Amino acid sequence: MYAIIEIAGHQHKVKENDLIVTDLTGHEASKQFKCENVIAVGEGESMKFGAPFVKGATVQLEVVSDLRSPKINAIKYKKRKGYRRAWGHRQNLQKLKVLKIQA
């Protein structure tokens, strides 16, 4: 059985014991929480779809670790003006493990 869940504005197709990386933050490492934003759950003929979410369906998740994405560098430049600006960004990420899918 698999589920399609929405976390932090992104949709993920997950099965039990899968690891996903998402930009969700605010949960401590090795803590468990439930995701109730389940868009679809099941497999084959027993698939249930929600409008927008399936009622009563939850996915139990555990925070494995906190990560950071690779650095993205951006530059502004105007020729012949001596104008240069550079900055970078690294997104905070969390690695999650799917423990249980309840339909």
C-alpha positions in Angstrom: 0.0 0.0 0.0 1.2 3.5 -0.7 0.0 7.0 -0.1 0.4 10.4 -1.7 0.8 13.1 1.0 1.3 16.8 1.0 4.1 18.2 3.2 5.1 21.9 3.1 3.4 22.5 -0.2 5.1 19.4 -1.9 3.5 16.1 -2.8 5.3 12.9 -2.1 4.4 9.3 -3.0 5.4 7.1 0.0 5.4 3.5 1.2 6.2 2.2 4.7 9.9 2.4 5.6 10.6 5.0 2.9 12.9 8.0 3.5 11.9 11.3 2.1 13.7 14.7 2.2 11.5 17.8 2.5 11.8 21.4 3.5 9.6 20.9 6.5 11.2 22.4 9.7 10.2 22.8 13.3 10.2 19.2 14.4 13.0 17.8 16.6 15.1 14.8 15.5 13.8 11.4 16.5 10.3 12.8 17.1 7.2 11.3 15.6 4.2 13.1 14.1 1.2 12.4 12.0 0.5 13.9 8.5 -3.3 14.1 7.9 -2.9 15.7 4.5 -3.3 12.5 2.6 -4.4 13.0 -1.0 -4.6 9.3 -2.0 -4.1 6.0 -0.3 -4.3 2.3 -1.2 -3.2 0.2 -4.1 -4.8 -1.1 -7.2 -8.6 -1.4 -7.1 -8.7 -0.3 -3.4 -7.4 3.1 -4.1 -9.1 6.0 -2.3 -8.9 9.6 -3.5 -9.7 12.7 -1.4 -11.2 16.0 -2.4 -8.8 17.4 -1.4 -7.8 15.0 1.4 -8.9 11.5 2.3 -11.0 11.6 5.6 -9.6 9.5 8.4 -6.3 8.6 6.6 -3.0 9.4 8.3 0.6 8.7 7.8 2.9 8.3 10.8 6.3 10.0 10.2 9.5 10.2 12.2 12.2 12.9 11.8 15.5 11.1 11.1 17.9 14.1 10.8 18.2 17.7 9.9 20.1 18.6 6.7 20.9 21.6 4.5 20.7 21.7 0.8 23.7 22.6 -1.4 24.5 26.3 -1.6 23.0 28.3 -4.4 25.0 31.3 -5.4 23.4 34.3 -7.2 25.1 37.4 -8.7 23.9 40.7 -9.9 26.2 42.6 -12.4 26.0 45.7 -14.5 28.7 46.2 -17.1 30.8 49.3 -17.1 29.2 50.6 -13.8 31.4 48.8 -11.2 28.2 47.3 -9.7 28.5 43.7 -8.4 26.4 42.0 -5.7 26.7 38.4 -4.7 24.7 36.3 -2.2 24.0 32.7 -1.4 21.2 30.5 0.0 21.0 27.1 1.7 17.6 25.6 2.4 17.0 23.9 5.7 15.7 20.3 5.2 14.6 17.4 7.2 14.9 13.7 6.4 11.7 11.8 7.3 11.0 8.1 7.7 7.5 6.7 7.0 6.5 4.4 9.9 2.9 3.5 9.2 0.1 4.3 6.7 -3.5 4.2 8.1 -6.3 4.2 5.6 
